[in-house]
Amino acid sequence: AASRGEKASLASSTPAGGTANAAGARYGEFVLKDKNPEYVIVRAALDAEMLARLNAFLNRKRPQPAKMKNEGGNSDDERKARYDDRDSLVSWFTAQDECPWLQDRFAAIIKDVANVEWPLLKVSGNGELQCEYEETQYAVYGPGQHFKAWHQDAFAEGNDPEDARQFTIVAMLTPRSNYTGGAFQAKLEGPVKDKKVIRNLSLDAGDCLVFPAKQLCHRVSAVKTGTRRSLVFWAFDRNSCKYHTSGSGA
């Protein structure tokens, strides 16, 4: 879903609102590269060995053109011509079954980083999070491709299945020097009340961006050269979504 159309301006390298970036802060085994009230970036959460294993696994995938829902049209090509909101290739997989070590890694980031920074998920008596995990999205952006529609991954007052999402992890797979453009951009609270600032977030291969799914408005600018590859992983709580508590999914 697209954003509500907030006014925004391009931010400088200083974090929005003047918040210190807290680089080097440690959450268990994870070390932060950047910290903001609306997101954190975990530095090299996927190390070189993990990236190599992951690339070997993903090389077997055959990503297909991404789709956006609720926009009409009889084909994805018609949708792109009408809206020009997203142009990328995606593939979906169940990490728990197909790549369990990756599932464990992302689940640890949700538990040790996300839910510590924003305690949105309940914790059971044995210390485990009370949540579920969606299929993982593998996204590929080549030259000219983008996800330029401003959007959130879920809405607190939404009534769709995905509105149960509480946390998003975006894991970057491609070294930043291997492509130009393709910036992950976020609308953040700025120093002026009710005026958002746009900030390009710096992600290198292995970095994981973590944020509350119902809060951060974001997009991906067009890739100019090279290929940008990433994974998106969601933790969700059915009790946080009208669809599951009182709607058609109840």
LINQUIUR-V267189 format. One record per residue. N is the residue number from 1. RES is the residue in one small letter. PSI is psi in degrees with one decimal (999 if undefined). OMEGA is omega in degrees with one decimal (999 if undefined). Layout:
n=N res=RES psi=PSI omega=OMEGA
n=N res=RES psi=PSI omega=OMEGA
This chain:
n=1 res=a psi=146.4 omega=-177.9
n=2 res=a psi=166.7 omega=-179.5
n=3 res=s psi=177.0 omega=-177.2
n=4 res=r psi=3.7 omega=175.2
n=5 res=g psi=40.3 omega=179.4
n=6 res=e psi=152.4 omega=173.1
n=7 res=k psi=141.6 omega=-178.0
n=8 res=a psi=154.9 omega=174.7
n=9 res=s psi=162.6 omega=-177.3
n=10 res=l psi=125.9 omega=-177.8
n=11 res=a psi=157.4 omega=172.7
n=12 res=s psi=-171.1 omega=179.9
n=13 res=s psi=-13.8 omega=176.6
n=14 res=t psi=131.2 omega=-179.6
n=15 res=p psi=145.5 omega=-178.8
n=16 res=a psi=138.8 omega=177.9
n=17 res=g psi=3.9 omega=178.3
n=18 res=g psi=15.1 omega=-177.5
n=19 res=t psi=132.4 omega=176.9
n=20 res=a psi=143.6 omega=-174.5
n=21 res=n psi=-7.7 omega=173.6
n=22 res=a psi=33.1 omega=177.3
n=23 res=a psi=136.2 omega=-179.9
n=24 res=g psi=-9.8 omega=177.0
n=25 res=a psi=140.9 omega=-174.9
n=26 res=r psi=134.3 omega=174.3
n=27 res=y psi=94.6 omega=-173.9
n=28 res=g psi=-125.8 omega=179.9
n=29 res=e psi=-6.9 omega=-173.5
n=30 res=f psi=139.4 omega=-179.1
n=31 res=v psi=133.5 omega=-178.0
n=32 res=l psi=142.8 omega=172.8
n=33 res=k psi=-31.8 omega=-177.4
n=34 res=d psi=147.0 omega=179.2
n=35 res=k psi=134.7 omega=179.0
n=36 res=n psi=153.8 omega=177.7
n=37 res=p psi=-19.8 omega=-175.2
n=38 res=e psi=-6.4 omega=178.8
n=39 res=y psi=163.9 omega=166.5
n=40 res=v psi=154.6 omega=173.1
n=41 res=i psi=123.2 omega=176.8
n=42 res=v psi=122.2 omega=-176.7
n=43 res=r psi=128.0 omega=173.5
n=44 res=a psi=45.2 omega=176.5
n=45 res=a psi=-27.9 omega=171.4
n=46 res=l psi=113.1 omega=-176.9
n=47 res=d psi=-178.6 omega=-174.0
n=48 res=a psi=-40.9 omega=179.4
n=49 res=e psi=-42.9 omega=178.4
n=50 res=m psi=-42.7 omega=179.4
n=51 res=l psi=-38.6 omega=178.9
n=52 res=a psi=-44.6 omega=178.0
n=53 res=r psi=-40.5 omega=-178.3
n=54 res=l psi=-41.6 omega=179.0
n=55 res=n psi=-38.9 omega=177.9
n=56 res=a psi=-39.7 omega=177.8
n=57 res=f psi=-46.0 omega=-175.6
n=58 res=l psi=-22.9 omega=178.6
n=59 res=n psi=-16.6 omega=177.6
n=60 res=r psi=-9.2 omega=-179.1
n=61 res=k psi=153.3 omega=178.5
n=62 res=r psi=82.4 omega=-177.1
n=63 res=p psi=145.0 omega=-179.1
n=64 res=q psi=162.6 omega=-179.9
n=65 res=p psi=132.7 omega=-179.6
n=66 res=a psi=151.3 omega=179.3
n=67 res=k psi=150.7 omega=172.5
n=68 res=m psi=141.5 omega=-176.9
n=69 res=k psi=169.1 omega=173.8
n=70 res=n psi=31.2 omega=-179.1
n=71 res=e psi=-2.7 omega=177.4
n=72 res=g psi=-176.6 omega=-177.6
n=73 res=g psi=149.8 omega=-177.2
n=74 res=n psi=-6.1 omega=179.6
n=75 res=s psi=162.5 omega=178.9
n=76 res=d psi=-34.6 omega=177.5
n=77 res=d psi=-40.6 omega=178.6
n=78 res=e psi=-39.9 omega=178.7
n=79 res=r psi=-45.0 omega=-178.2
n=80 res=k psi=-40.1 omega=179.1
n=81 res=a psi=-33.7 omega=-176.5
n=82 res=r psi=-40.7 omega=-172.6
n=83 res=y psi=-31.6 omega=-177.8
n=84 res=d psi=44.4 omega=-175.1
n=85 res=d psi=-30.4 omega=-177.3
n=86 res=r psi=134.0 omega=176.4
n=87 res=d psi=101.1 omega=179.6
n=88 res=s psi=175.0 omega=175.1
n=89 res=l psi=140.4 omega=-179.8
n=90 res=v psi=154.1 omega=172.2
n=91 res=s psi=146.3 omega=-177.8
n=92 res=w psi=143.7 omega=176.0
n=93 res=f psi=156.0 omega=177.8
n=94 res=t psi=102.9 omega=-174.0
n=95 res=a psi=-38.4 omega=-177.4
n=96 res=q psi=-35.3 omega=-179.0
n=97 res=d psi=-40.1 omega=-171.5
n=98 res=e psi=-26.4 omega=-176.7
n=99 res=c psi=66.9 omega=-170.7
n=100 res=p psi=-32.8 omega=178.8
n=101 res=w psi=-33.2 omega=177.9
n=102 res=l psi=-42.3 omega=175.5
n=103 res=q psi=-45.8 omega=-179.5
n=104 res=d psi=-38.4 omega=-178.9
n=105 res=r psi=-47.5 omega=179.6
n=106 res=f psi=-40.2 omega=178.9
n=107 res=a psi=-36.6 omega=177.6
n=108 res=a psi=-38.2 omega=177.6
n=109 res=i psi=-41.4 omega=177.0
n=110 res=i psi=-45.0 omega=-176.2
n=111 res=k psi=-48.2 omega=-170.5
n=112 res=d psi=-20.6 omega=-178.6
n=113 res=v psi=-63.4 omega=-172.5
n=114 res=a psi=-51.8 omega=-174.2
n=115 res=n psi=-12.0 omega=171.3
n=116 res=v psi=-43.1 omega=-179.4
n=117 res=e psi=-41.0 omega=179.1
n=118 res=w psi=94.8 omega=-174.6
n=119 res=p psi=77.6 omega=-176.8
n=120 res=l psi=-20.2 omega=-177.7
n=121 res=l psi=139.9 omega=176.7
n=122 res=k psi=151.0 omega=-179.7
n=123 res=v psi=129.9 omega=-178.8
n=124 res=s psi=173.9 omega=-178.0
n=125 res=g psi=-27.0 omega=179.2
n=126 res=n psi=9.0 omega=175.5
n=127 res=g psi=1.2 omega=180.0
n=128 res=e psi=146.5 omega=178.8
n=129 res=l psi=142.0 omega=176.2
n=130 res=q psi=87.3 omega=-177.9
n=131 res=c psi=173.9 omega=175.0
n=132 res=e psi=168.4 omega=-178.3
n=133 res=y psi=135.0 omega=178.9
n=134 res=e psi=173.8 omega=169.2
n=135 res=e psi=149.7 omega=178.5
n=136 res=t psi=137.3 omega=178.6
n=137 res=q psi=127.4 omega=173.2
n=138 res=y psi=117.9 omega=-174.9
n=139 res=a psi=135.5 omega=180.0
n=140 res=v psi=126.5 omega=178.5
n=141 res=y psi=118.5 omega=173.7
n=142 res=g psi=-176.4 omega=-179.1
n=143 res=p psi=130.3 omega=179.3
n=144 res=g psi=-10.3 omega=-178.4
n=145 res=q psi=157.6 omega=-168.9
n=146 res=h psi=172.2 omega=163.9
n=147 res=f psi=73.7 omega=-168.3
n=148 res=k psi=-6.1 omega=176.1
n=149 res=a psi=124.4 omega=173.5
n=150 res=w psi=134.4 omega=-176.4
n=151 res=h psi=160.4 omega=166.8
n=152 res=q psi=157.9 omega=-180.0
n=153 res=d psi=-16.3 omega=179.3
n=154 res=a psi=164.4 omega=179.1
n=155 res=f psi=136.0 omega=-177.9
n=156 res=a psi=-34.8 omega=-179.2
n=157 res=e psi=10.8 omega=-178.8
n=158 res=g psi=164.6 omega=-179.1
n=159 res=n psi=39.8 omega=175.6
n=160 res=d psi=156.6 omega=-179.2
n=161 res=p psi=-39.4 omega=-177.1
n=162 res=e psi=-10.4 omega=177.7
n=163 res=d psi=-2.5 omega=172.4
n=164 res=a psi=-9.5 omega=179.7
n=165 res=r psi=132.7 omega=176.2
n=166 res=q psi=-37.3 omega=179.9
n=167 res=f psi=145.0 omega=173.6
n=168 res=t psi=137.7 omega=167.8
n=169 res=i psi=127.1 omega=171.4
n=170 res=v psi=114.4 omega=-179.6
n=171 res=a psi=121.5 omega=179.8
n=172 res=m psi=132.6 omega=-177.8
n=173 res=l psi=-18.1 omega=-173.4
n=174 res=t psi=131.6 omega=174.3
n=175 res=p psi=140.7 omega=-176.3
n=176 res=r psi=-27.1 omega=-179.4
n=177 res=s psi=-9.0 omega=-176.6
n=178 res=n psi=-4.0 omega=177.8
n=179 res=y psi=157.4 omega=174.0
n=180 res=t psi=158.5 omega=-171.7
n=181 res=g psi=-154.0 omega=175.6
n=182 res=g psi=33.5 omega=-178.4
n=183 res=a psi=138.7 omega=168.3
n=184 res=f psi=116.2 omega=-177.0
n=185 res=q psi=139.3 omega=-179.8
n=186 res=a psi=143.8 omega=171.6
n=187 res=k psi=119.6 omega=-173.7
n=188 res=l psi=158.7 omega=174.4
n=189 res=e psi=131.7 omega=179.7
n=190 res=g psi=-175.3 omega=-178.8
n=191 res=p psi=-21.0 omega=178.8
n=192 res=v psi=127.3 omega=-177.2
n=193 res=k psi=136.8 omega=176.4
n=194 res=d psi=16.2 omega=175.7
n=195 res=k psi=118.2 omega=-179.3
n=196 res=k psi=154.9 omega=171.7
n=197 res=v psi=146.6 omega=179.0
n=198 res=i psi=129.5 omega=-179.3
n=199 res=r psi=132.4 omega=171.4
n=200 res=n psi=122.8 omega=-178.2
n=201 res=l psi=133.7 omega=-174.5
n=202 res=s psi=115.2 omega=-179.6
n=203 res=l psi=124.7 omega=174.5
n=204 res=d psi=170.9 omega=-177.3
n=205 res=a psi=128.3 omega=179.9
n=206 res=g psi=-18.5 omega=177.5
n=207 res=d psi=146.8 omega=177.1
n=208 res=c psi=120.6 omega=174.6
n=209 res=l psi=131.4 omega=-175.7
n=210 res=v psi=132.9 omega=179.3
n=211 res=f psi=157.6 omega=174.7
n=212 res=p psi=125.4 omega=-172.3
n=213 res=a psi=-26.5 omega=-176.5
n=214 res=k psi=6.7 omega=-172.6
n=215 res=q psi=-41.3 omega=-169.1
n=216 res=l psi=122.2 omega=174.7
n=217 res=c psi=128.9 omega=-170.6
n=218 res=h psi=172.2 omega=175.8
n=219 res=r psi=173.8 omega=175.0
n=220 res=v psi=121.6 omega=179.7
n=221 res=s psi=166.5 omega=-176.0
n=222 res=a psi=136.4 omega=172.0
n=223 res=v psi=135.5 omega=178.8
n=224 res=k psi=-51.1 omega=178.0
n=225 res=t psi=154.5 omega=179.0
n=226 res=g psi=-168.8 omega=-179.6
n=227 res=t psi=132.5 omega=-179.8
n=228 res=r psi=124.6 omega=-178.7
n=229 res=r psi=136.8 omega=-178.1
n=230 res=s psi=164.5 omega=172.1
n=231 res=l psi=148.4 omega=173.8
n=232 res=v psi=130.7 omega=-174.4
n=233 res=f psi=136.2 omega=-178.2
n=234 res=w psi=138.4 omega=168.2
n=235 res=a psi=133.0 omega=-177.6
n=236 res=f psi=155.7 omega=-179.7
n=237 res=d psi=112.0 omega=-177.3
n=238 res=r psi=-31.0 omega=-178.3
n=239 res=n psi=-7.5 omega=-179.6
n=240 res=s psi=8.0 omega=-170.2
n=241 res=c psi=128.6 omega=-179.5
n=242 res=k psi=-32.8 omega=-179.1
n=243 res=y psi=-39.7 omega=-177.4
n=244 res=h psi=-24.7 omega=-176.7
n=245 res=t psi=-33.4 omega=-176.4
n=246 res=s psi=-4.9 omega=-177.6
n=247 res=g psi=-154.1 omega=-175.0
n=248 res=s psi=-16.0 omega=179.4
n=249 res=g psi=1.3 omega=-177.5
n=250 res=a psi=999 omega=999
